[in-house]
């Protein structure tokens, strides 16, 4: 789901860089990589709760992070920025929802151009009327007044944003119609577009579907302004899903949705990511499951992928993952990064019979996926949340969380590894210590997700994550930089 052309995807690319460093034993020659800044810098003041944290990096090393917090006077979206010379600003507030409600200002995402213009999106509202909002900020400037992108009486949720270097952006989100005191009935995927001048279009529905939970749509845009989106479509029972996709030409309208994967027996497709390169080829990856209980059965999970040619034709899905123990055990949570020329890397976690590990596979532009390679050694500890990014030369950066377990060798915390395109993974390197083993890692990741990483075209990276203040219920946002 990462492309150098999208902010959210760039953000994850940075995190992936860190994760790759974690790898201990790797096949093939190790690649040289710059060092992570060992001491992490807290970029937010302690708060009662933090939401998902997102980050993006521009081509000269400037970075922007956004997150959600609970404050005494309400719930807020906050941001901090880092200048190319490496100085983080104090947190600033993008929006505040006064008082308390049963629905948070949450799920913030951010995208950035090569020149440093940042655009953020988030959800604000209550349990009956969530709306998608956005604000922008030029490099070195201040955030604009938020504008509302969604409309009507729908409950909007799970926004994702992508941007290109011209400043054209596209946002997709999931919405459900609200009737009376609750949200019921038809859900749909909606979108809004931003021109290079900064003007937003009216929202439009991409797919009217029968969904009863949020399908978390994903989106990517290339330098020409061509966009592609992917999302889950659930059955009426909510027990099985297929994947749907639509494309939008520059300054055009969204195509009719097509189905990338279909339910076969108890087959479930979920957690998709997507990216489009400058030639118009798109790549999607997702998590498949052969058991209706959604991955809680051993040997029932795998990673699949499909590609879309510039003329709009999708390939049949193929399995990317392979495990010495057979199918993957536990949910793999795949993450994708694609650069402007179409080189791609996907990483995932595998909880096998002999301990958990991080795996990855690479793909040259318009070629097939290579065989997966092990990024980290199997361990009796815990591995969590790999994220990945890729630079213009095809160098991949991965980060993830690790508990040292029985093998020792590393303190509990965040680690990473790197790999040249098609090459072997480097040895694992530490990024930040997080005490407390599995519990500490879970608290560091928070209730809303895993660390995020972003990588720019020259290979600089930034990773962000949530950390609980020891002995308190407060959290802060931390960051580490690789340059």
N, C-alpha and C positions, 0 to 999 in steps of 0.2 A: 504494500500500500504506500510505499515510499518512492517518491521520485524527487530528484533535485528540484523539480518544478513546483512542488507543493510544500507549504510550510509545515503541515503536520507530518508529512512524509519526511521532510528534511530533518525535523525534530527527532523522529524515530531513528533516522539514519545515524545521528550523533550518538544516541544511546547504544545502537548496535555496535559502534566502534568500540565502546567500552567493553561490551559483553564479549567481543571476540578476544579481547586480551585475556579473559578468564581461562581460555583453553589451556589444558595442561599438556596432553600428548596429542600430537597432530600428525596426520599423514602428509608427506611431502615436505619440501623445504620450508623453513620458517621465513616469514617476511619481516624486514625491518620496519619499525613503526615509531612514530614520535611518542613521547612519554606523556602520560596523564599527569596533571597537576595533583600531587598527592593530597595536599590539604584542601578540604572542601570549604566552600564559602557559603554561609547561610545567607540567603537572599530574601528572607521574609522574617518578620518578628513573630514570636510564638502566638498561636491562635488556638481556639478551642477545637477547631476542625479544619482540615484542608480537603479540598476536592481534588479531582484529577489535575495534574500539572502537565503543561505542554511547553515545548521550546522550539525555537527555529534559529538558524544561523545564516548570515549573509556571506557574500563572497570575500569579504575582507576580515571576517572573524567577529563582526558585531552580532550579538545574540539578544533575543527577547524571550522571556518566560512569562506565562500567565497561569493563574491558579484561582481556586475559590476558597474562601474562608468564612467562618462564623465569627462575627465581632459582637461586642456588647449591644450595639445599636442596629444590628441587622446582618444580613449576609452580603458578601461583597466579592467582586472579581478584582484581583490585584495583579500587578505586573511589575517586573524589574527588567532592566536592560543592561547590557554589557557593551562597552565601547571596544573597538578593535585592540586598544592597548591593554584591555583586560580588567577594567574597573567596572564593577556592578553598581548600578544606581540603588538608591533606597526604594522600597516598594511604593507604588502609587496605586490609587484606586480608580478603576475604570467605571464602576457602577456600584450602587448600594441599594439593596432592597430593605427598606426600613421594617422594623418589627420582626416578628417570627411568623413562619408559615410552614406548612407541611411539604412545601416544594422548594428546593434550593436553587439559588443561582449557581449553576454547576456546568460541568462538562465543557470547560473552556478549551478552545483550540486556537492556534496561531499559525500564520503563514507569513513568509517574508520574501521580498525580491532580492536579487543580487545586490542592488543598490541600497538595501536596508529599509525599505518601506514595509511596515508590518500591519497586518490586518488580523484582528481577533474576533471570534464568535463565541457565544455562550447562550445558555438558557436562563431565563428569569421568569418568575411568575409564581402561581400557587398550584395546588393539586388539580384544579379544574381548567387552568388557562396558562400553560407555559408558552412563552414566546422566544424566538431566536433573535438575539440582538448582536450588533457588530459595532466596532470602533476601529479606527486606523491611526497610525502614527508614522510620520516621516523620520528618517534617521536623525537622531539628535533632537527631535521635536517632542511635542506633547500629544497625548491621546485626544482624539476628537470626541465630541458628544455622541453617545451611543444612538444608533438608529435601529428600528425594529424591521426585521426582514420577513418574518412570517405574519400571517394575517388571519382574519376570521375567528371562529370560535374553537378552532382545533387546539389540542394539547400537543405542542411541538417539543421534540426531544432529540438528543444525540446528534447535534450538528457536526459536520466535518467541512473543512475548507481547504482549497488548493489555490495557488496563485502562480502566475508566471512573471518573468522579469519586466514585462510591459505594465504590470499592475493590474492585469485582468484577473479576476478571481471568480470562483464558483463555489457555492455552499449548497450542501444537501442535508436534509434532516428527515426524521420520521415524525409523522403527526397522526393523531387519532381524533375523530370527531367526538365532541362532548355533548351529551344529552342530559339535561336535568342536573342532578347532583354528582354525576360521575361521567367518566369517559368510557364509551362502549361503541361497538359497531366497527365501521370500516376504518382501517388504518391506511395510510398512503405515504409515499415518498415524495417530498417536495424539494424545490430548488430555487435559488435566486442567483443572479449573476451581477458582477461589478465590472464596469468598463474601466479603461485605463485612466479616465478622468475622475474616477471615484464614485460615479453615480450607480446606484443599485437598481436592478429591474424589479418589477412586481413578482411575487412568488408564483410558481406554477407547479402543478402536480406532474410527476414523472410517471408514477405507477399507482393506480388505485387498486389496492389489494385487500384481501381478507386476512389481516394480521391482528393479533390480539396482544402482542408484546413488541417492543421496539426492535426492528431488524438491523439497527446500526449501519446505515448506508455509508459507503466510502466513495471518494471522488479524487480525480487527478486531472490536471490540465497541462498542455505542452506549450511551447513558445509561440505557436501559431494561434493559440486560443481554442484548440480542439479539446473537448472534455469527455471523460468517460466515468460512469458511476456503476457501482455494484451494491447489491443488498440481498438480504435474506427474504424469502417469501414463505410464510408458514402455512401449514394446513389448518383447517378449522379447529382441530383438536389442540393445535400448538405443539404437537409431538414430533412433527417432521417438517423439514424445510427443503427448499430448492433455492438456487441462486439465480437472480435476475440481473440484467445489465442493460444500460442505455447509453447512447453516445450523442454528443452535440457538436456540430461543426462550428467553426468560428462565426460568431454573430448569428448563429442559427437557432433552431429549436431542437428539443430532445427527440430522438428517434423513439419508435415503439419499442418497448422492452423485449428482450429475448432471454430465454432460459439457458443458463450455462450448465446446470446440473439438475437432474430430475430424481425424484424419490423412486428408489427401487427396493421394494420390501421395506425394511426398516432403515434404509439409508438416510442419513441426515447430513446436510451441508450447512456450514455456519462459519462465523468469524472471517469473512472475506477481506482481502486487501487488494488494491488495484493501482496500477501506475501506467502512464502513457508516455512514450518517448517522442522526440522531435520529428521522427519519420511517420508518426501516427500509429505505430504498433503498440498495443496494450497487452499487459500481462496481469492475470488475476491468480491469486492463490487462496486456498481456503482449507478448512478443517473438515474432514469427512468422518462419519461414524456409521458403523453397520448395525448398531444396537439402538433401539428406540429410547433406551434410558440415558441417552446423551453422554456417552463416554465414561460412564462409571463402571463399565465392564471391561476387564483386561482384554487386550488384543482386539479392540474394536475400532481403533482410531488410525487415521492416516492423513497425509497432506496431499492435496490435489492442486493442479494448475491447468489453466487454459490460456491461449493467446489469441489476440484479435489482430488480423492483418490490416494494413492501412485502408484496404477497400471495404472493411467492416465485417469480414467473415471470421467467426470464432472457430477455433480448432476443437476437436473432441477433448474432454478432460482426460488428463493422465495423472497417474500417481507419481509424486516426487519423492516421498519419504521411503526409507527402507531402514529396518531395524534388525540387528542380529537376533533379536527375540521374536521376530515376526512383525505383526502390526504394532503400532505404537500403543503403549499403556499409559492411560491418562490423557488428558487433553493436550495437544501439542502447542496451541496458541501460536500459529505461524506468523512471522513478520516479514514483509517484503520491502526491498529497496531497489530502485531502478534509476540509472542515470540518463542524461539526455540522449545518448547514443544507443540506448536500449540494453546495455549490460545489466544483468539482474542478479540478486542474491536473495535467498530465503533462508530463515533460521527458525528452529522450533526446539521444544524440549521433549525428551523421551524418558518416561519413567519405566525402564525395562526391568527384567528379572534380576539383573546384576547391578542395579543402582541407576540413578538418574544421570542424564547427560544432555549436553546441548549439541544439536546437529545442524548442518547447513549444506546448501547446494547452490551452485552458480550456473549462469546461463549467458552465453554470448548473444549479442543482438541477433534476432531472427534465427537462432539455433535452438536445439533441444537442451533440457536440463542435464547437467552432468550427474554422475552418481553422488549421493550424499557423502559428506565427510564428517567425522566426529570432531567437534570443536573443543570439547572438554572431556577429561577423563570421567569414566563412571565413578560414582562416589556413593557411599552410604549416607551422606548428608543430604542436603536439599538444594536443588537449583530452581530458580524462578525467573520468569519474565524476560527471555532474551529479546532485545531490540536491535535493529541493524540499520546502517546507513552505507552509502556508497559514493565515492567521489568520481570526478570526471574520467580518471584513468582506470576505473574499475576496482580500486582498492576498497575492500569492505571493512567496516568497523562494527563490532558487536559488543554489547554489554549485557550483563545479567547479574542476578544475586546468587550467592553461594554460601552454604553452611559447610564448614570444613569437615564435619562428620568424623568418620574413623580414619580417613587418610591423612588428615592434618595438612600442613604445608601452607595454608592460607588462613588468615583470620576471617571470621564471618563478615560478609559485606558485599560490596559491588566489585566485580572483576570484568575484564574485557580481553579481546583478542582481535587480530586483524589478518587479512589475507589478500594478496594480489589476485586479480581475476583469474580463476581457474587454478590457482596455486594452493599450497598447503596453509594451514592456519598457524599463526604464531603461538608461542608459549603464552600462557595466561599471565596477566599482570593485574595487580591490585589497584583499585581506584579509590575506594573509601571503606574504612572499617565500620561495621554496624554490629555492636555487641548483642548477645542474646540469642544466638542460634536461629532456628526456624521462627521462633516468636519475634525475635528482633527483625528479621527480614520481612515478616508479615506486617509488623508495625511500621517499618520503613516504607513499605509499599503503600500502606494505608488501605482504606476500604474501597478505593475507587480505581485502582489499577497499578501497573508496574512503572518503573522508571522510564523516562523518555530520553531519546538521544537524537541529535541532529548532526549532519555532516555536510560541509559545503564542498564546492567543486575541487578545491585544493587539498582536501582531506582533513581540515580542521574540524574539531568536533566539540560538542558540549552535551553533557548529560545532566538531568535534573531528577530529583526524587523527593519524596516526603519522608521526614524523620521525626520520630517522637522524642520529645525532650525527656531524658531519664528522670524517673520519679514523679512525673506529672502526666496529665492528660492532654498537654499542649503539643502542637506539632509545628515544625518549621519546614521550609523548602530549601534544600541544599543543591549545590551545583558543582560540577568538576569540568575542567577544560582540557582538551588535548590540542596542542598546537606546535 
